[in-house]
Amino acid sequence: MNTKTLIWIGMAVGSTLGGFIPNLWGASFLSLAGVVCSGIGGLFGIWIAYKAANSY
């Protein structure tokens, strides 16, 4: 699979999962915590996808 495709998938999955984290303490998706956690999750997903794409 193309590296660019993996990075987009990693960003989408990471930001989605990161957006769910504030729900654990009762915050909504559109709160500041939701937006921040979604951004952090997206960056983490990009990093994981980049490492996975360049590992082989």
N, C-alpha and C positions, 0 to 999 in steps of 0.2 A: 504494500500500500504506500502511496505517496506520503512524504513527510508532512507536506502542507495539509493534507486531508487528516492525518493523525492529530496534528496540532489543533485543527478546528474542532474535531471530535472531543479532544481533551479539554478544550476551552468550554465547550457546551456542557459536557458532563460535570466538569469541575465547578462551573458557575451555578449550575442547577443544584448540585449537592451542597455547595456553599450557601446558597439561598435558603435551604431548608434548615440550616443550623440554628438560626434565631427562633425558629418555631419551638425549639426545645425549652426555651424559657418564656414563651408566650408572646414574642414580638412578631410583627407581621412581615410579609415579604418586602413591602415598600418602606419599611422603617430604615433609619440610618444604619442600624446593625445589619439588616438584611442586605442592603446595597454594599456595605463594606465586606461582609462575609462572602457575598457573591463575587465580588472583585478578587478577593484573596483566593477563593476557590478556583476561579478562572485562571489566575496566574499559576496556581499549583497544578492545575490540569495541563496547562501548556508546558510546564516544566517536565512533568511526568511523561507526556507524549513526546517531547523532544528527546528525552533520555531514552525512551523506548525505541524511537525511530533510529537513533544513532547507535544503538547497542549492537547491531549486527552488521 
